[in-house]
Amino acid sequence: MELLTADRPLRTPAPPSGRTPPMRLRPLALAAALVLGAAPALAAPALATPAPTPPVPAAAVSNPPGVHVLNGDSRVARHVACPAGWVCLYDGVHYDHAAVALLPGTQLADTERLNLPDGSRFTGEEGISAWVNNSPVAYCWYPGKDYAGTAGAMAPGARGSAHDNALKSLRPC
């Protein structure tokens, strides 16, 4: 069977009387042949296995505006650098495990209410242990929810730790 294309037209036997130019497919017929020939390839993705459902519903990982999850798995130690212009909070004094980034100006009255895709939160031993301020905004962190307690400074371009998972709230100073 011969494949018909614009370069390989359908040829008919020449009549005994002489030469006949080769018959060419019309543009509409050629387009229909191409579409019909591609139909099985286009249908193949639809027959593939559907994407797995995320383990945690999207509503469970909603966070306040300005909060972006960098590493949503609190069980695996994986350092994720803090992007330029952001303030980052880490569950791990070595800037590993779970991590979130905040847009400059974002404030959090209770870091324990942040949600991670693995279903965990920044509570107890998984509380905020370290921070990086790569933003141009000076921040203050507090050992209590709702900005309670003595403020710790988070200068622009600085990094530090909140010993014993002490960072419970933060806001621009």
C-alpha positions in Angstrom: 0.0 0.0 0.0 1.4 3.3 -1.0 1.2 6.4 1.3 -0.4 9.3 -0.5 1.1 12.8 0.1 1.4 16.0 -1.9 4.9 14.8 -3.0 3.6 11.3 -3.9 0.3 11.8 -5.7 -2.1 9.0 -6.7 -1.2 7.9 -10.2 -3.6 6.2 -12.6 -2.5 4.1 -15.5 -2.0 6.2 -18.6 -4.6 5.6 -21.3 -3.4 4.0 -24.4 -3.8 7.2 -26.3 -0.9 9.1 -24.6 0.3 10.9 -21.5 -1.9 12.0 -18.7 -0.7 14.2 -15.9 -0.7 12.5 -12.5 -3.8 13.0 -10.4 -3.3 15.1 -7.3 -5.2 15.0 -4.1 -7.3 18.2 -3.5 -6.3 20.3 -0.5 -9.5 19.4 1.4 -9.0 15.7 0.7 -5.4 15.9 1.8 -6.3 17.7 5.1 -9.0 15.0 5.8 -6.5 12.2 5.2 -4.0 13.8 7.5 -6.6 14.4 10.3 -8.0 10.9 10.0 -4.5 9.4 9.9 -3.5 11.3 13.1 -6.7 10.4 15.0 -5.3 7.3 16.6 -2.2 9.2 17.8 -4.4 12.0 19.3 -6.7 9.5 21.0 -3.8 7.7 22.7 -3.3 10.2 25.6 -7.0 9.9 26.4 -6.6 6.2 26.8 -3.6 6.5 29.1 -3.9 6.0 32.9 -5.3 9.1 34.6 -3.1 11.2 36.8 -3.0 10.0 40.4 -5.1 12.0 42.8 -3.0 14.1 45.2 -2.9 12.5 48.7 -4.2 15.6 50.4 -7.2 17.6 49.1 -6.3 21.0 47.7 -8.5 22.7 50.4 -6.4 21.2 53.1 -3.2 22.9 51.8 -4.7 26.4 51.5 -2.6 29.0 53.2 -2.9 32.8 53.6 -2.1 35.0 50.6 1.6 35.5 50.1 2.6 32.1 51.4 4.3 29.6 49.0 5.3 26.1 50.0 8.9 25.3 49.0 9.2 21.8 50.5 5.9 20.3 51.5 7.4 17.0 52.9 8.3 17.4 56.6 9.7 13.9 56.8 12.5 14.2 54.2 15.5 16.4 54.9 15.9 18.3 51.6 17.4 21.8 51.6 15.6 24.3 49.4 17.2 27.6 49.0 15.2 30.7 49.8 14.5 32.7 46.6 15.7 36.3 46.3 13.1 38.8 47.5 11.3 36.3 49.8 11.3 35.5 53.6 11.6 31.8 54.2 10.7 29.7 57.2 12.2 26.2 57.8 11.3 23.2 60.0 14.9 22.3 60.7 17.8 24.3 62.2 19.9 23.3 59.2 17.4 24.8 56.7 16.0 21.5 55.7 12.7 19.5 56.0 9.5 21.5 55.4 9.9 25.1 54.1 7.6 28.0 53.1 8.4 31.3 51.5 6.5 34.6 52.2 6.2 37.5 49.9 7.6 40.7 51.4 5.0 42.4 53.6 3.2 39.1 54.5 2.5 38.7 58.2 1.5 35.5 60.0 -0.2 35.7 63.4 0.1 31.9 63.9 2.7 29.8 62.0 1.2 26.6 63.4 -1.8 27.2 61.1 0.2 26.8 57.9 -0.6 23.7 56.0 1.8 21.4 54.1 0.9 19.0 51.3 2.0 16.0 53.4 -0.7 16.9 55.9 1.7 18.2 58.6 1.9 21.6 60.2 4.6 23.6 61.8 3.7 22.5 65.3 5.6 20.9 68.2 8.9 19.4 67.1 8.0 20.4 63.5 7.8 24.0 64.4 9.8 26.8 62.8 13.4 26.4 63.7 15.2 28.6 61.1 14.6 31.5 58.9 16.1 33.4 56.0 15.2 37.0 55.1 16.1 37.6 51.4 13.6 40.4 51.2 14.2 44.1 51.5 11.8 44.3 54.4 12.9 44.1 58.0 10.8 41.5 59.9 10.2 40.7 63.6 9.5 37.2 64.8 7.7 36.4 68.1 7.8 33.3 70.4 4.0 33.6 70.9 1.0 33.5 68.6 -0.5 36.9 67.7 2.9 38.6 68.0 3.2 37.9 71.8 6.5 38.0 73.6 9.8 39.7 72.9 10.5 40.3 69.2 13.5 38.8 67.5 14.9 40.8 64.6 15.0 39.5 61.0 17.1 42.0 59.1 17.0 42.1 55.3 19.7 39.7 53.9 20.1 37.9 57.3 19.4 34.4 58.4 19.0 32.9 61.9 17.4 30.3 64.1 14.5 30.2 66.4 15.8 27.7 69.0 13.4 25.0 70.2 11.0 25.8 67.4 10.2 29.1 69.0 9.0 31.2 66.0 5.2 31.3 66.3 4.4 34.6 64.5 6.1 37.2 62.4 5.4 40.5 60.7 7.3 43.5 59.2 8.8 45.6 62.0 
